[in-house]
Amino acid sequence: MPVGVLALLALALGGGWWLVRRRSPLAAARGPAWNCGFIDPPPHLPFGDPLTQPGAAGIAQPLRRMLGEPLLRARESLDMPRPGETRAGRYDSGFEDPSLALVVAPAAALRDRIAATAERLRDLTIRHLLSLGFGTLVGLLALLAWLERR
């Protein structure tokens, strides 16, 4: 019985191979194996033509599609012109980082409050500015003396 199963398996594999060879296109385009199908670059471009090199957007796109929706609320939109239209197609992508509202927005609000407080220093007279500088110097020297004593 095992010889019969082996013969049927060989017949099925051979028939599948014959069917695939029969239905596939005649010749595939051939190119250098490690050059993405492009010809070798000229000597003045040792790393290849910049247009054929992968860019940051192309490298990030699979990650954005896999992880972007649950983590970063990523979005992509593609606007392709209909056949016969002369306008260019448009691809747009972006994301919204949820940590912006939790981390960056409070830090920006604190920065704005500090800037508004520091903006009031512009209205001080020279007497007030000199007093502020002298008071800061005395405070720093007192802090230094306290740290030395510890």
C-alpha positions in Angstrom: 0.0 0.0 0.0 2.8 2.6 0.7 4.1 2.2 -2.8 0.6 3.0 -4.2 0.3 6.1 -2.1 3.8 7.2 -3.1 3.0 6.7 -6.8 -0.3 8.7 -6.4 1.6 11.5 -4.6 4.3 11.5 -7.3 1.6 11.6 -10.0 -0.2 14.5 -8.3 3.1 16.5 -7.9 4.1 15.8 -11.4 0.7 16.9 -12.7 0.8 20.1 -10.7 4.3 20.9 -11.9 3.2 20.3 -15.5 0.1 22.4 -15.1 2.1 25.3 -13.5 4.7 25.2 -16.3 1.9 25.1 -18.9 -0.1 28.1 -17.6 2.8 30.3 -16.5 4.2 33.1 -18.8 6.9 32.1 -21.1 9.9 34.1 -19.9 10.5 36.2 -16.8 12.5 39.3 -16.9 16.0 38.8 -15.6 18.2 41.3 -13.8 21.0 41.4 -11.2 19.9 39.5 -8.1 20.9 42.1 -5.5 20.2 45.2 -7.5 16.4 45.2 -7.4 16.4 44.6 -11.2 18.3 47.8 -12.0 21.5 47.9 -14.0 24.8 48.5 -12.3 25.3 52.1 -11.4 28.0 54.2 -13.3 31.3 54.8 -11.6 30.4 58.4 -10.6 27.5 57.0 -8.5 29.0 54.3 -6.4 25.8 53.8 -4.3 23.5 53.8 -7.3 21.1 56.3 -8.6 19.4 58.2 -5.8 16.0 57.8 -7.5 16.3 54.0 -7.2 17.3 54.0 -3.5 14.7 53.4 -0.8 13.7 56.5 1.1 12.5 57.0 4.6 8.8 57.0 3.6 9.2 53.7 1.8 10.9 52.1 4.7 8.4 53.4 7.3 5.3 52.5 5.3 5.1 48.8 6.3 5.6 49.8 10.0 3.0 52.5 9.7 0.5 50.1 8.2 1.2 47.4 10.9 1.6 49.4 14.0 0.3 52.8 13.1 -3.4 52.3 13.4 -3.5 50.9 17.0 -0.6 53.0 18.4 -0.6 56.3 16.5 -4.0 56.6 14.8 -2.3 56.6 11.4 -4.1 57.6 8.3 -3.4 57.1 4.6 -5.3 58.5 1.6 -4.8 57.9 -2.1 -6.3 60.1 -4.8 -5.7 58.6 -8.2 -6.9 60.4 -11.3 -9.4 58.6 -13.5 -8.1 57.3 -16.9 -7.8 60.2 -19.3 -7.3 62.9 -16.6 -4.1 64.8 -16.7 -3.8 65.7 -13.1 -1.2 64.0 -10.9 -2.1 61.4 -8.3 -1.8 62.3 -4.7 -0.8 60.1 -1.7 -1.1 61.6 1.8 -0.3 60.0 5.1 0.0 61.1 8.6 -0.5 60.2 12.2 -1.7 61.6 15.5 0.5 60.8 18.5 -1.6 60.2 21.6 1.3 61.1 23.9 1.1 64.6 22.6 -1.9 65.4 24.8 -0.4 63.6 27.8 3.3 64.8 27.7 3.9 67.5 25.1 0.9 69.7 25.7 1.5 70.2 29.4 5.2 70.9 28.8 4.2 73.5 26.1 1.7 75.1 28.5 4.4 75.3 31.2 6.8 76.8 28.7 4.2 79.4 27.7 3.6 80.4 31.4 7.3 80.8 32.0 7.7 82.8 28.9 4.8 85.1 29.9 6.4 85.6 33.3 9.8 86.3 31.8 8.2 88.7 29.4 7.3 91.0 32.3 11.1 91.5 32.9 11.2 93.7 29.8 9.1 96.4 31.5 11.4 96.7 34.5 13.5 99.9 35.1 17.3 99.8 35.3 17.0 100.1 39.1 14.8 97.0 39.3 17.0 95.0 36.9 20.2 95.8 38.9 18.4 94.8 42.2 17.2 91.5 40.6 20.8 90.7 39.4 22.2 91.5 42.8 19.6 89.5 44.6 20.2 86.5 42.3 24.0 86.8 43.0 23.4 86.8 46.7 21.0 83.9 46.5 23.4 81.8 44.5 26.3 82.6 46.9 24.1 81.6 49.8 23.2 78.3 48.1 26.9 77.6 47.4 27.7 78.3 51.1 24.9 76.0 52.2 26.0 73.2 49.9 29.6 73.6 51.1 28.5 73.2 54.7 26.7 70.0 54.1 
